[in-house]
Amino acid sequence: MTLTSNQAATVRTILIGQMVRLRQSLDEALDSLGSLGIDPSVLQAAGEEIRRDIAENDLLDSPTGVVDRSLVANVQMAPWYSGPDAGDLHWEGLKGQLLGGRMADAVPEIDRASNKVVAQLTNPNIHGLKKLGMVLGYVQSGKTANFTAVMAKAADRGYGLLIVLSGIHNNLREQTQVRIEKDLDFAAGGWVGLTTADADFVNSRTHRGASLLGSPKPVAIVIKKNASRLQSLRDWLKETPLEIRRRTPVLLLDDEADQATPNSAVGRQNRSAINALIKEIWDLIESGTYVGYTATPFANIFMEPDGSDLYPSNFIINLPRPPEYFGAERLFGREPLSDDDEPDPGLDMIREISDAEAAALRPPSATDARLAFNPSVPESLREATEWFIVATAIRRARGHDDHSSMLIHTTHYSDPHFAMRRQVQLLHGQIAADWRSGRDSALHASYDREQARAASCATEPMPPWDEVADHVTTTIADLRVIVDNGMSEDRLDYDRRDASGNPVREVVIAVGGGTLSRGLTLEGLTVSYFTRTSNTYDTLLQMGRWFGYRPGYEDLPRIWLQRSLADEYRFLALVEAEIRAEIADMELQRLTPQDVGVRVRQHPGRLAIVARNKMGAARLVRVTYAGERMQTFIFDRSLQTASANIAAVKDFISRSASQSDLNRTDSPPRWRYTGVTAENVCQLLEDYRFHPDQASMRSDFMTGWIREAAPDSRWSVTVISTSRTARDENGHEVDLGGVDLGFGTVPAVNRAPLKDSAPGTANIKSLLNHEDWFADLDPDIVRNLTAEERRQPRDVRRRLASGAGQIVIYVVSKNSLPQTEGSRRARREMATDEHLMGLGIIFPSSTADIRTDGTYFGVRPDWQPEMDPSADEVPSDTEGDAEPVVETIA
């Protein structure tokens, strides 16, 4: 039957209320209300609406996720959450808070994403069910808003105890506690909070477990991942009667889940202290869900998947990236994942610290030498500080009365932070004195140098210098320099008040290390000065405090770092994109985290994914190139490399001519060889100099696969040109030139490089066209391909080219230049000394499942871990806990 909207809402509310109040399943609630005489057809129709909502949350395609739907887990994984209801006290309160603040525009996405997470939690109405999952976000992307929404919705559905494990530093725990108390409105009395901003979970004797968990109000705990604190929580749970624990579903939210939680002890039978205690706490929970929140999941997805650890075996949810978010890809750019992938090319916000300057700021490792270390202020730090003052004044000229912060992160050692603060305070004094004396040339020059850069992402106009100068004096006066580390007393505090009790709008330069390297948000972060290096993906990504949102000043942030670090962040943007793409693909294939591990690309140089003692059950994944298409699009601009690649291609063409006749077509201009041997192709791949930034194009991996999986394969070679005429912005024809490859001159093609190509490189973004998949096929056959066939080029090649491989060769003109007004905004002239040789490689299909080692790491249940006795990356806790940290629990 069709219900009126009022009938549907009323019966739906009654049903959901019955499910929440009596902790019944939907079917049980339908039976209960049916016995009370409610019209069965009306009741059943309302029940079907709830089922549809449950199914929709289970199948949402944004955010993407991986969900366990195996037969063994049918009961555990049965859909149960139908989304928020009008009578939901905690979510409605949180939504009201969010709608009244700066995150109002994000509320629909927070609602949608948290629905998907809650839908994967254990049904709190069924006793004895437990699930392990993970939510993957981005660094500084708003994970706290998501898990606060999850807490509210879980509490509305019957979760009675909600525990947040909040990092390893006091400042992050306090920040999280304050945020949760405010957003969930603890002051209104709807929650029982066992921790406060000033009081962590000190010991089990100060809390009344049984009486608190028996109340109708949800109980919340925000606790630092410190051994003594976790021991207190464990003991409190132990002292709570089993019957009460059985009827109290628990949501265990692990913020920064990759830090301290994964086991880092040496040997399979040992556990590091934090890992062991969290496992003990999880084992004491009778019903509920563990959800790890992280932006760097590497150590978590490398955990033992056999149930002995906290491996996210039931689900992985990938939170979407909001369009306003500044992450690694948007700031640094990345390689495309496929032909139709359009990654962000990066923004003009990166400024370089020279290697010599970075070395001068690096303190010695010996303790006595560190204490005496007194770094000078390099020119790049002076420029960064000047721009911070100017950018803050610009924000004030725009009418923004918000916090403004600058980060200086040069070392993890604490003592040198104080020496750096003294130097920056002296610099601050010099800038102030120059400004008072009327010598404003340095700040004015900073404005002139930076104000037009990155303007493409501005949401507000740039005020003229005269208006900015009006705010410089107060900006300089308000600026203070602090140290934030485990030894400092004057820590970051964005809730400070002046002597009259008015809130202080901070203009602060924070010098720090570990406490500023993860989780903590620096409000209004505008300038980052960063020379700290790391050997692992997770630490390097987490130290990027500049990731996040910059409302109203999107064009002002600047990041000073070494070129090598910028290259590493660009590579990590590719790693992030691949992980998320793989999770989405696993969901489409209905695979679970228990079925197959998520792969993580290996860095071609010095970076490790995580510390070796946190690699858990990870092994090198064997990968296949069968049917794949790859292309060169990043080129070394040097004459030496360009000449060497021309010679490599000429030699390859000469060998191909001895194995095949040449076939030529004029429209479009193409030269083709067929039946070329696999070994000839391997020789080309070994001779050609691939740019190291294209980490996916390793000649040793590609030739290794060809020789093992397809040694007898035959290849086509297609040299492609164009009959198009290139013109400059005035409409004049440009001679693109060409290269004689041994059968006559091949006219070069126009591929203008991106403006933000790294020094010494030309990034053309894409070399091949979609039609190049079929370049070696009969043109008449290609013309008759259907639209569906063109969307499945691998299948077409397997069928029509008998699985043969193809090498596509382009001569890229040294005179390439942008061809349209839109292109000129993103691209520039090539202006190299020699033409560039571009290669496209379409690998043959192979019936043999032969793969090659060395590109990705992943985890499988049957893999054995390799442990290493290297130091755990979790630092010693120096923030004043009374009880000693237990290092290892056997």
N, C-alpha and C positions, 0 to 999 in steps of 0.2 A: 504494500500500500504506500501511498504518498502522504507523508506527514506535513502538517503545517509547521512553519518555523518555530512557533511557540511550543507545540507539542513535542517536536524533536528536541528542542533545547531543554524542556522540563524533564522528559524521560531520560535523556542523556545524562543530565546533571544527577538525577537520582541513581542511575546505574553506576556512574563513576564514583559518587559518594559512597555507595555500598561497597565498591571494590576497595576504596581507600580506607574507609572506616573499619570494615571487617576483614580487610586483607584477603578478599576473594578474587578468583579469576573472573573473567567476563562471563563464562558459562555458569559459574556458581552464582554470580549476581543475578543473571537472568532467571535461573531456577528459583532463587529466593524470592524475587519480586513477583514471579509468576504465581507463586503460591498465595500471594496476597490479593489476587483478583484483578491485577492490572491486565488490560486487554492484551492478549498474547501477540496479536499482529502488530500493535503499536510498540510493544516491548521488543519484539524481534526486529522490527525496522530500525529502532534506535540502536539496537545491538549491532546491526549490520553497518550503520554509520560509523560506530566506534571501530569495528573491524577494518573498515576501509581506511580510517585514519591510522590505525596500527600498521597496516600494510604499506601505506604511503611513507610513513617514517622509516620503515624497514628498508624500503627500496629507493630512498632519496638518492639522486645522483650527485648532489652537491651538499655537503662535502663528500668527496669520494671516500671509500673505505673498504676494508677487507673483513668479512664477517664469516664466522664459523657456522655452517649449516649442515654439518655431517649428521648422519643418522644417530650416532651415539649421543650427540648433543641436542637431540630434538627437544627434549623437555627444557633443558637449560637455555636453549636459544629460541624458544617459541616466542613470537612477537607478543608484546604485552602493553606497550606504551602508546596511547592514542593522541598524545600531544596535550598541551595545556587546556584547562577548562576554565570557564568564567569564575568558578568558585575556588580556584587555586590561590590560596592565601600568599604563599611565599613568592611565586613567580609574578603574580600581579603586583606585589609590593616592589620587587626588584625592577620590573618593567617600568613602573612609575618613576623610580629613582633614575633609571637610565634615560627615559624620555625627557627628564628635566635637566639633563646635564649635557656635556660635550659629546657624548656617544649616542645622542638621540637618533641620528641618521643610520647608525649601525644596528639598531634594535631588531629590525626584521631579519637580518643575517644572523645575529646572535641567537634569536629565537629558533630559526631554522636549523642552524648547526647544532645547537644544544639539544634539539629534538632528536637528531640522529644519534647523538651520544647517549642520551637517556634511553632511547629505544634499544640500545645494545647492552644496557646494564642488566644485571640479574633481576628478574621479577621479584620484588620484595614480598609478594603475597605467597610465595612458595618457599617453605622452609628448606634449608640445607643446600641451596644452590649457590655456587660461587663461579665467578668469571674473572679472567685476566685480560685486560685490554690496554690499548695505548691510543692517545690522541696526539697527532703530529701537527704542530703549528709552525710559525716562523718566529725567529728571534725578535722580541719586542713587538709582537703583532697583536697582542690582546688576548693571550691565552687565559689570563685571569678572568676576563669578562666572560669567556666561555665556561670555565669551570665553576664560576659563581652562579651562572644560570643553571648549570647542571645540578649544583647543590640545591638550588631553590626548587627545581622541578622534581628532583629525587625526594626531597623532604615532603613535597605535596603528595607524593605517591606512597609514602610510608617508610622511607629510610629514616631510621631513628638516630643514628650516630654518623656524623660526617667528619672525617679526619683529613686534614690537609698537611702533608709533609712539605715544608716550604724551605728548600735549599739548606745550605750549611752555614750561612752567615746571619747574625742577629738582625742586620739592617733589612735584609730581604724578608725575613720572617715577620718583622714588625710592620713593614710596608704592606705585606699580604694581609696581616691581621687587621690593620686599619681599614684597608680596602674592603674586606669582607664584612666587617662590622658596619661600615657605612652603607654599602650597597644592599645588604640584607636587613638593614635597619634593626640591629640588635637592641637599640635604645627603645624600640616600641614594645619589647617584651615577648616577641614571638619565638625567640631562640634562647637556648641556654648556652652561654659561652664559657668554656672551662679555661680559656687562655685570654689574655689581653695584650695590648701593645707592650706593656711593661712586664708582663709575667708569662713566661713560657710554662709548659707542663713540667713543674719542678719535681714533684714526687707523688706517688700514688696515695699517700695518706691525707693529702689536702682535698681530695675529691670523693664525693659520695656516689660511687658507681651505680649501685642497685637502685637507689631512689631516683637518681637523675635519669637513668635510662628507662625507668618505668613511667616517666611523665609523658604527656601528649606532645610536648614541645621537642623539636629536634635538638640534639646536642652537637655542638661544634667545637673542634679542637684544631688549632693551628700550631704546629710544632716544628722546631728545627730538627734537621737530621743530624743529631748529636747523640752519641752513645748513651750518656746519662739520661737525657730527655726520653729517648726511646725505651730505655730500661724502665723508666717510671710509667710510661704508657702501657708497656707490656705487663708490668706488675698490677696496674690498675685493672686491666682486662682480666687478668688471672683471678683477682679478688672479687670480680663481679660474678655472682652466681650463674652457673651454666644455663639455667632455665631462662634467665633474663637475656643472656647473650643469644640464646636460640631464637627469641622472639624480637630481636633488635637487628634488623638489616643494617649493614655498615657499608658506607661508601668511603673507600680509602683512596684519596686523591694525592698522587705523588707529583708535586710540581718540580720541575728540573729533574725528571726521573732518571736521566742518564748520569747524574752526578751523585756519587756516593752509593746509590742503590745497587748498581750491578756489582756482582762479586769480583773482586780484584785480588783475592788471595791466591797464593801459589799452590797448585795441586787441587785435584777434584774434590778431595774430602775436606778441604778447608774453606772457610768463609771469612771474608772481611767483616769487621764489626757491624757496620751499618746494614749491610746486606743480611747478615744473620739475624739481627734484631727485627728488621722489617718482615723477614720470613716468619719469625716467631709470632709477631703481631698478626700477620695474615693467617697463620695456622690457628690462632685463637678466635678468629672471626668465623662464626657458624654459617651465616648467610650474608652475601654481599658481593661487591665488585671492587677490584683493584684497577684503577685507571692511572697510568703514567702519562703525564703531560710533558712534552719536550719538543724543542725545535731541532735537536741534534740526537736522533734516535739510535745512533750507530751501536753503542754498547748494549742497548736494550734488545735490538734485533739480533745480536750475536750471543744472547744468553742461551743456556741449555734449554732446548724446546721439549724436554722429556717430562715436564711437570715438576722437576725438582727446584725450579727457580721461578722468577717472576716474568718469564717470557710471555709476551702478549699473544697467547695462543688462540684466544677467542675472537678478537677483533682489533683492527687498526683503522682509525678514522683520520682522514686527512682534511684538516680545516682549510677552507678556501683562502686564497690570498686576496685581501681587500684591495680595490683599485687605488686607494689613497696610500697604501703601504710602501715604504721605501725599504727594499730588501737588497740582497746581494745582486740579484739579476738586474733590478732597476738602476742601481748605482754603478755596478761594474760591468754589466752586460754578460752574455754567455754565448756558447755555441748553440746552434739549433739542434733539436733532437731528431728532426726528420725534415724532409723536403718542404712540408707544409707548415712547419713550426716557425713562428715569427717571434723570437725572443726580443726583449728590450735591448737596444744597442748600448745602453749605459748613459749616464748623465755627466755633464761637464762640472763635476763637483770634487773631483779627485786632484789633490795637489801633492807634489813629490817632495819627500825628504831624501836627500842624497845619502848614499851609503856611508860617506865620511861623517856626515852629521849624526846619523844613527849610531855609528860606532863611538862617537864622542860622548853620546848620552848613555851608553851602556856601562853600568857600574861593574867594577871587578867582582869576582866571586869570593875572594878571601874576605873574611869578616872584618878584620882591622882596616883593610883597604876600602871596604864599602863605607865604613863609618867616616873615613876621611874624604870620601868622594864629594867633589864640589863641581858639578857640571856648569859649563858656560851656556849662555842662551844662543843657539844657532840662529841664522837668519830666517830659516823656515819657521821656527817657533815665534820669532818676533812678528813675522807676517801673519801667522795664525792668530796671535793675540790681538793684533791691530784689527784684523777682520772681525773677530768676536765682538770687539767694542763697536765697530761700525754696524755690524749686522744687528746687534741689540738695539742700537739707536734707530736703525731702519724699522725694526718691529715697533718701537715706541712711536715713531713718526706715523706708522700705519694705524695707531690707536690701540695697540695691544699692550695690556698691562699684565703680562704673564711672566713666569719664571724664565730665565735664560741661563744656560749652562754651557761650559766648555770642559772637555775631558782631556787630561794629559796622562797618558799611560805609556811609560817607557820601560818599566821593569816590574817584576813581581816581588823584588826585595823591598822591605818596608823602610829601612833607614834612609836610602837615597831619596825617598819621596819628600822628606822634610828639607833636604838640601835643594831639591828642585823648587819647592814652594818658596824658599828664600830668594832664589834667582828670579822667579816669576813676579814676586812682590817688588823686587828692585826694578824689573822691567815695567811693571804697572806704574811705579812712581816716576820713572823716566817719561813714560807716555803722558802722564798727568801733568808733569812740569812743562813739557813741550806744548801741551794744549793750552795751559794757562798763560804761557808766554806768547801765544799767538802763532807758534810754529805748528801749524796743523797739516803740513804737507804730507806726512806719512799716512795719516788717517784719510785725508782727501785722496791720496794716491791709491790707497786700498779700495776705497769706494769706486774710483774710476776703473781700477783693474778688474773688479769682481762684479759690479752691479749688473752688467748685461749678460753675464755667463749663467747658464741654466735658466734663463728667463722663460724658456718654453714651458716650464712646469709651474710658473707663477700663477696664483689665483688672485693676487692683488697687485696694483700698479706699483712700480718703483718710485718712491718720492725723490724729488731733486735734492742735491747735496745741501742746499741751504736749509731745507726742512730737517734733514738728518742731523746737520751740525747743531741745531737747536737742542737736540737731546743728548749730545755727546758728553757734555759736562756732568749731567746727573748720572749718566751711565757709568762714567769713570768713578764718580763719587760712590756709587752703590756697589761697585765691584769689590769682591773679596776673594782671596785665594785660600783654599783649605786643603788639608790632606785627609783623605778617607781611606783608612786601612785599619787593621786590627789593633794598631798601637795608638791611633790618634783619638783625641777627645772631641775635637770640633768636627763632627761628621756632617754629611749632607742631611739637611733637615728642611724640607719644603713646607713645614707647618710652623715655622718660627713666627713669633710675634714681637713687635717692638715694645718699648716701655709703656706705651699707651694701650697695648693689647690689640693693636691692628696687625693684620697679617702682613708679613714681609714678602715682597716680590724679589726673589733672589736674582742677583747677577753674580754668578759664582764660577770660578775656575777650580775644578776639582782635580787634584793630583792623587793618583792612587794606583792600585794593582788588583789583588784578588777580589776585594770587596766590590770593586766596580766592574768586574769582568763577567758577571753572570747574574741574570735575573733582575737586578736592581734597575729601576727606571730613572734616568737623569732627566728631570723635567725641562722642557724647552732646550734640549741639546742642539746646539747650533754649530759648534766647532769641535772636531776631534783631532787630537794630535797623538799619533800612535806609532810607536816603534817596537813594541813588544812582539816578539816572534813566538811561535808555537810549533810543535812537531806533529800536531794532530788536528784533524778536521773539526772535531767537536769544540775543542778549546778555542781555536781560531775564530769559528763562527760566533761562539758565545761572547767573545771579547768585543765583537762589533756592536757596541752600545749605540752606534749611530743608526742602526736599523730601527724602523718604527714609523710614527706619524708626525708630520710637521705642519699642522693646520695653520694656514695664513702666512707661513714663511717657507713654503715648499722650495722656493728658489734660493734660499740663503744658506743652508747647511754646506759645510766644506769639511773634507777629510784630508788631513795631511798624513801620508805614510810612504813607505818605500815602494818603488815600482814592483819589486818582486812580490811584496805583500798584495798589491793590487791584482797582480796576475793570479795569485793563489785564491783570492776571493772570487775572481771570475771563474776559475775552475770549480770552486765549491758551489757556485750558482748552478753549474751544469749538474753536479752531483745531486743537489736538492731537487732539481727538475726531474731527473731520472727516477729518483726514489718515488716521487709523487706519481709520475706516469706509470710506474710499475705497480703501485698500490691500486690505481684506477684500473689497470689491465687485469690484475688479480680479481678484482671485484666483478668485472665483466665475465671472467671465466668461472666465477663462483668457486674460486679457490680460497683457502683459509690460511692464516699465518702458520697453523699447524701443518698444513699440506706442503707449503713451499716457503722458503725464506726470501726476504727482500734482498736483492743484490745491491751492493755499493761499489761504485767504480773506484779502482785503485789509482792513486796519484802516480804520474810517471816519474816523479822526482823524489824529493826528500820527505814529503808529508805522509804520515801514517794516518789511517782512519781513526783509530783510537789507540791508547797505550796498549802494548802487546798483552799485558796481563788482564786486559778487559776485552780481548778478542773472543773469549768464551769458546763457543762451538763453531767459530767461523773458519772456513777453508776457502781457498781459491775456487771460484766457480768456473767450470769449463763452458766456454761460449762458442757459438757457431756463427760463421759469416754467410751461411747458405742463403742465397736469394737477396742479400742485403745490398743497398746502394749507398756509396760513400763518395764524398767529393771534397776537393781542396778549395777552401775559400779564404784561408789566411795565408799570406805569402810574405816571405822575407824580401825586403825591398833592395837588398844589397846586390850589386852587380855580380859578385862572385857566385852567389847562390843562383841567381837567375840564369847566368851563363851555364852553370853546371847542370841545371835542369833542362835547358835547351839541348845540351849535348846528350843527356840521358835519353830524351825523347827521340832525338835523331838516331841514336844507336838502336833504340827499340824499333823504330820504323824500318831501319835497314834490315834488321833481323826478320821482321814481319814480312818484308818484301821477298825474302828468300823462301818464305813458307807459304805465300799466297799471292795471287794476282791482285792488282789494284782495281777497284771499281769506283767510278766517280759519278756523282749526280750534281746538277747545277742549281736546282731549286728545291731546298736551300743547298748551298755549296757544301758537299760532303765527299770525303775520300774514305774508302772502306777496304779493310783486309778481313778475310774470314779464315777460320781453321788455324789460328795462331796457337802455339803450344802454351801450356800452363807454365813451363819453365821459362819461356821467353817473358811472360808477364811477371814472374817472380824476379827476374833479373831487372826489369824496369823498376819494380817497387823497391828493390834494394839500392838501385843507383839514384833514384829520385830523392831529393832532400825535402821531406815533409816538415812543415813548421811545427815546433814543439807545442805551441798553444792548441793544436788540434790533437788532443790526447787520444782520441779514438782512432787515429790513423797511424798505428805503429806498424812499420814495415815488417818487423820480425813476427808479430802476431798474424798479420795478413798472409805473408808467405808461408808461415808455418801451417796455417789452416789449408791453404791451396795444396801444398805438397803432401799433406796427410789425407785430406778429405776429397780432393778433386785433382789428383796428379795427372790424370789422363784427359782432363776436360779440354775442350777446344773453345777458343775465345774469338770474338769479333773485335776489331779495332776500328773506331770511327773517329775521324778528324772532322770537326764541325767548324764552319765559319758562318758569316752572315752577309747578306747583300744590302743591309741597312746602312744608311749614311748617318754618321754622327755629326752633330752641329753644336757650336758653342752657344752661350746665352744670347749672342747677337745674331744668331741664325747662320753664321758662316760655317761652311763645311770643314771638318777636321780630318786630317789624314791619320788614320789609325795604324798604318804600317802593316807589317806582316813578317813571317819567318819562313825561310826555305827549309822544309823538313826532308828534302831529298827527292821529292816528286814535283817540285815547283813551289812558289810562294803561297803560303796559306794566309789570307787576310785576317788580321786580328779582330777580335770582338771588343766591344765597349763594356767594361765592368768597373765603374767608378767606385773607389773605396769609401767606407764610412769615415766621417770626420774624426771620430774618436778612436780610430785605429791606434794601437799602441805604437810608440816610437820605433821606427825601423820596420814596421809591418804595414801591410795593406789588407784590410778585412773587407772583402767584397760582399759578404753575407751569404751569397749563393752563386754558384757557378752554373749549375745545370738547370735545364728546363724540364718540366714534367714529360714532355715528348721524348726526351733523351732516353727514357726507359726503352723506347721502341726504335732507336736510331738505326739499329742494324737489321730491322725487319723491312719487308717489302712495303714501300709507301702506299700502295693500293690497299694492302691488308690493314695498315694503320688507319687509313682514312675511313675504313668501314667498321672500326671498333665502336662498340656501343659506349654510352656514357658510363654504364656500370663496369664494363671491362676496363675502361680507362682508370676507374677508381681502384682497380685490383691489378696493378702492373706486374706484380710478382707472378700471379696466376697466368697472366697472358704470356709472359716470357717463358714460364715453365712449359706451356702448351705449344706456343708457336716457335720458340727459339730452341726447343728441346733441352731447356735447362742450361744453355750455354752462357758463359760469362761475356762481359763486354768491357772494353776500355774506351772511354770517351776522352778525346783530347781537344782542348781549346787553346788558342794563342790569345792571351789577354793583353790588350794594347797598353804600352807604357804611356800612351797619350789619352787614356780613358778620362772622361769627364762627365759630370752630371748632365742629364738630358732634359729635365723638366724643372719647373720652379720648385715643386715639392721635393724633388730629388736633391736640389741644391741646398736645401735646409739641412739635410742629413749627410750629404756626400761631398767629396772634394775631388780635385784633379789627381790622377795617379802620379804623374811627374816622376817616373823612375828612369834609370839609365838604360834599362833593357826590358824587352817584353817578358811576360811571365807565362809559364806553361801550366795550365790548369788540367787536372786529371779528375775524371769521374770513373768509379769502379763499380760495376754491377757484377756481383759474385754469382757463379753458377749455382743452381739448386743441386742438392746432393741427397741421395737416398740414404747414405750412411750417416748415422748420428755421431759424427766425429767432431770434436770440439777442441778448442785450444785454451791453454791455461793463461792466466795472467792479467785479465782486465778487471774482473769484479770479484768481490768477496760476498759470501752469503752463508746461510746456515741451513743444515739439514739434520733431522733427528739422528741419523746414523753416523754423523761426523764426530771425530774425536777432537777435543780442544788442545791447543798448544799454549802452554802457560810460560810466562817469563817472569823472573823475579825482579823486574824493574819496579821503581817506586810508584805507588798509587798517586794519581794526580790530585786526590783530595788532600788539601793541606791540613796540618795540625790545627785544631781548634784553639785559638788563643784569646777567645772573647769572654773568658771569665766563668766558665762552668765549673761547679764545685767538684764534680766527680771526674776522675781521669778517664780519658778515651781508651777503650780496649782496642788494641790494634788488630788482633786476629783471634777468631774463635774457631777452634778445631771442631 
